[in-house]
Amino acid sequence: MGVVFHDDLHSGVGLHRHHLGPKHLPESDARPDARGMKIDSRLKPLLGSLRGWEVKEGGLEKTIPLPSYQQGLEWVNQIAREAENRNHHPDLIWTYHKLTLRLMSHDRGRITRRDVEFARWIDSHIGSSV
């Protein structure tokens, strides 16, 4: 299961850990996909190995079910600390039973290697707890 491309508001859930692959991918080969979203062709193989992430409105999005409100708080804080370390801040929507994360490189207006790397970090640190 790779990244799902669609525009609805509900994402699938699935968590898995993978090796990221090449670290130095140029960001210049962005071409629109069938829906007009700009995605670097060299990122597509990496996107295909993400679990439970979807491409929506030019960003990566994932919804994680929460076992408890307290667990949600802990995960939000953990993601926020890592976001500060990376200077790459996802959009977070936290409700009682779920956490929705959205990654996009706003300065590029599309998904970049930084988003894929952060998605993998989230899956390995947050996803391993689900």
Secondary structure, DSSP 8 states (H G I E B T S, - for coil): ---EE--SS-------------S---S--EEE-TTS-EEETTTHHHHHT-SS-EEETTEEEEEEE-S-HHHHHHHHHHHHHHHHHHT---EEEE-SSEEEEEE-BTTTTBB-HHHHHHHHHHHHHTGGG-
